[in-house]
Amino acid sequence: MLEPRPIRNEADYRAALDEIARLFDSELNTPESDKLEVLTTLVEAYEQKHYPIAAPDPIEAILYYLESRGLSVNDLEPVIGSKTEISNILHRRQALTLEIIRRLHQQLGIPAEVLIQPYSLMENSA
């Protein structure tokens, strides 16, 4: 049985994952479940440092939000405005404004830290 200790390298990480798998079905409030909780915390810390997940692109996040909730682009009208403005934003011809970011966050619950991420716009073809 692996004793919880800092995870300093890939071998430590793999050993911790193996131990988590072994302890996964532990009964609550037992030494095994306590150990599972500690190992999980250590693994999460290691993964955040060594395998960070980048925030999604703001437009991709909006599209994912719509899809995951069964909403259509038309459902953005009360939040963003006209269909033209929605189209321009979703097709990357127009950037999100601070006010639109606030409304997407407040009315739809999309995290503001995702919406403020830099993203590329389409080049003007004029």
Summary of the structure (lengths in Angstrom):
residues: 126
radius of gyration: 21.7
end to end distance: 66.6
largest distance: 67.7
contacts: 285
relative contact order: 0.11
helix: 60%
strand: 0%
